[in-house]
Amino acid sequence: MLVLSTAAQVAALADLQTAWQAAGSTGPLTAHLYQNDYVPSPASVLADFTEADFDGYADVDLTLLVGPYLNPQGQPEIQNASVTWAMTGTTTPNTIFGYYFTTLAGAYHSGERFDSPRPMLDTLSLITLLFSFILIPGGISAICQPLDS
């Protein structure tokens, strides 16, 4: 197996970030919340997800803002700004089971189920997530860090 130096790994992640940004002004992926009780798998397709529709919901284009840099574990990482979904009314409550990403072309990319469902019931309900992309042996790891719990 070819082993890249740390500098080469950071450069590779920077090249990926540049390619994503060149693909469109809004970033590489669009984040969505889903409300059906589903566990994403490598075989998932867009039709497997029921997108959230609570009052004030909209999908969010990710914009990679921070990095690449070496995280405390010595891995090259890039992050987007935190993403917050806030409920603006009480007409359409949802129970949110997780999130998924679509590409700029609108195709399913990846998804993750939350450890426990999150209720969106009223104007005090919100979900804030921070997404990071980390270069690891064998690929890129997408990490979601909840900031609202």
N, C-alpha and C positions, 0 to 999 in steps of 0.2 A: 504494500500500500504506500502510495506517495504521501509524505508528511510535509505539510506546508509550515513555514516559519510563522511566528505570531504576526510579524509585519505583513506577510503575504496573505494571511487569513483576514486581517483588518482591511487590506487592499481589496480582497475578493468581495467582502461584504460591502465596501464602499462602491465597487463596480456594480453590484446588484442593486444597491440603493439608487445609483445614478440611472441605471436601466429602468427601474420602476418609475422614477420621476420623469424620465424622457417619454415613457409610455402615455402619460397624460398628466395634466396639471393638478389633478386631484389626488394622486397617489396610486399605489399598486393594487389595493384591495378596498372593498366596501364591507363594513361590518354591519351585521343584522342581528336582531334578537329573535328567538323563536319561542312559541308558546305551546307547542305540543310535547308530550312526554316521549322524547326520542333520544337515543344515544348515537351520535355520529360514528361512522365507521369508514374505512377506506373505500367502501362500495357506495357510500351515500351519494344521493343526487339531490338537486334543488327541490324536487317535488316531495322529498321526505320531510321538509320543514314547513311549518305553518308560521309565517312571519308575524311578529307582534303587530297589534293594531290599537294599542291603548292610546288615549287622548294625548296628542303631542308627539307620538312616535314618528321617527323617520330614520332610514338607514344613514350611515355616516361613512364618508370616504376617509380612509386613513391617510395621513400625511406624515411621512417619516421625518422627524425633526431633529432627533438627537443621535449623534454617532456618525460613523462607527467609533466605538471606544472599547477598551478592555474592561469588562466588568470585574468585580472582586474575585471571581473564580478564574480570571485570566482568559475568558472567552470573548471574542469579538461580538459586539452587540449593537443594534440600532433600536430606537424606540420611536413611537409616535406620541403626540400629546395625549393626555388622558381623554377618554370619550365618556360623556355623560348623557344618559337618556332620562328625562324627567317627565313625569305625568302632569298634564296641564288641566285635567278635569276629572270627573268621576263617572262619565257616561259609559266608557268601555274599559273596564278593568281586565287585566291579563295576569296569568301566572307565567313567569318567564323561566324556561328550563335551561337556556344556554344561548350561545351566539354562534354565528357562522359567517364565513367570508365568501364573497363572490369576486370574480376578476373584473377588470374594466369592461370586458366583453359580456359580463352578466352570467358567467358560468360558475357553478359551485366550485369552491376551492378547498375549504376545510371548515371544521366546526368543533365545538367542545360543549359538553353538557356541564352545567354548574354542579357543585357538590350537593347543593340543595336548591329547590326552586325559589324564585324571588317574586314576591307579590308586588304588582303595580296596581294599587287600589285607589289612590287619591293624590292630591297635589303635594303631599309630603313624600311620595314614593319616588325613588331615583335609583339608577344603577350607573356606577362609574367604574370604568375599566381602563387599565394601562396595558397596551400590547407591546411586547418586545420580540424581536427576532434575533436569535442567537445562533452563530455558526458552531456546530458540534460535529464530531466525527460522523461521517455518513450523511450529513445534510444540514438543514436549518431547523431549529426548534422555535416554534411560536409559543410565547408564554403570555398568559393573561393574568394580570394581578388585579383582583377586585380592590377598589379604593373606598368603597362605600360601606364596607362591613367591619 
